[in-house]
Amino acid sequence: MAHAATLEIRSLNKQYQVRGESLPVLDDISLSIRPGEFVSIVGSSGCGKSTLLKLIIGLENDYQGELLLDGKRISGTSLERGIVFQEHRLFPWLTVEQNIGIGLLNNTKLTEAEKRKSVQEHIELVGLQDFAQAYPYQLSGGMSQRVAIARALVNRPEVLLLDEPFGALDAFTRAYLQYELQHIWEKEGITMILVTHDVEEAVYLGDRIVVMQPHPGRIKRIIDVPLARERNRASAEFIAIKEQVLSEFAGETEAEPLVELAADETHQLGYELIPQA
Amino acid sequence: MNVIYTFLRRDWRGLALPLALFALWYAATAFEWVNIKLIVPPEKVLEAGLRYMSGKDFTEALSNSLFRDLSGFALGGIAGILLGLAMGLSRWTEHLVGPTFNTLKHISLFAWLPLISTWLGTDDRAKILFIALCAFYPVALNTFEGVRNIPRAQLEVARVYRFTRWQSLTRLTLPGAAPQILTGLHLALIYAWMGTIGAEFLLLNSGPGLGDTVIKGRQAFNVELIIFGMLSIGLIGALFNRLAAHAETKLLAWRGHRV
């Protein structure tokens, strides 16, 4: 079992610069995540949840406050932290096996033979033995996302971030992958942080649910999910927690101002932000 | 059975027009609708071609032209890839070189010939330099665009897995830009061949070559030889095109079958 990390977030603030003006995206986020915990983060678009993951993975490094993994300040990317994006982001010119191998490219702890073995184990973990030599264009969306999960896990990271990993999949595939992800989490014992739009998914997988609200992004409430696993989505307790999470969004049902959403997305594309109306 | 079936199922429509033109050519000369000194009958072209091909002049002309073509293509292609990569990977280089590059590419390629021949004369060095220039532009432009179009999402993957600069180049930039680099090389192969023949036309008395054969045919009023030369040039060009398309399909099999 891999070592699982403690993640400490203290008074985290983050702004984007919009034509010389500073637009706050994260405001005073504090959250402490135990080793091996599964934390779900929910919130409507623009609440900064994806930005939070970008800071934790180290793709964004400009922030105020503290972001500590096992007491060490996070700076830049590291193989200790893995991420699964909403899109699979596989390299189309590599086979399944080679794509998973990309995860181990800069792993210095394993020998080449151990790397090959680990890749095989992770192919089996996500049940793609028959597709090891397939190219991404030959895979369905769900299969591609399983490859992406294997690629993220193959380094045995201490924390795995999941940025709406199943958002683009159909309902059946999504439910199946949620089930698989839970088993991987139990087996590997690592810390996982899942960002999602899907409240049911958050309740099904999370030990705790962090509800965020936008303008600027901040934590509204943290809800415990004291249900035993395997969780039954139809049980009264499950539905009650789901309702409780949903009630946090009551009054926030107004559609997002389009400008804000566009700004968030254009930033991700690396263009200058659209100024707010 | 299967072979015959596959054979019959091929789309033969592309052959209809050439066959019709050939029939027209044949009829026009056989019935002397035209001056057969200017439009010679096909059988005469065939006869002249066979005679010419059996001599050593043809082999020499063909091998000279191919040598010039492929040397220029290789030089221009490598230079194009290097400059395209440099501009694609570094904004600084793009700002330094880009404006000059974009201005110079508007000069018609053949306008370089007088300058090149003034510097280097009319021997092979001049021709190869000119052919390299023909190959250079499409490769440089397409490589540059291919590198620039690599998705930000994939660059982030490279950062997450802590790629070194070398790993980024060999495992992301080059394979990611490969479709466009190959498009550039494909174009370059065609441009280089046109450049080869053009240089042989325009740099006179510069040794044997297929272009030179055609020019000699004109000087000797040997229409059969002109037409035979043109056909050889066209066939070789078409062959290069097929080879390049085949290589692209093979090398880019990971894109799946394109309809």
Interface residues (C-beta under 8 A of the other chain):
Chain A: I57 G58 L59 T77 S78 L79 G82 I83 F85 E87 R89 F91 P92 W93 L94 I102 G103 L105 N106 Y135 P136 Y137 Q138 Q268 L269 G270
Chain B: R152 A153 Q154 E156 V157 R159 V160 Y161 R162 F163 T164 Q167 R171 L172 P175 G176 A178 A253 W254 R255 G256
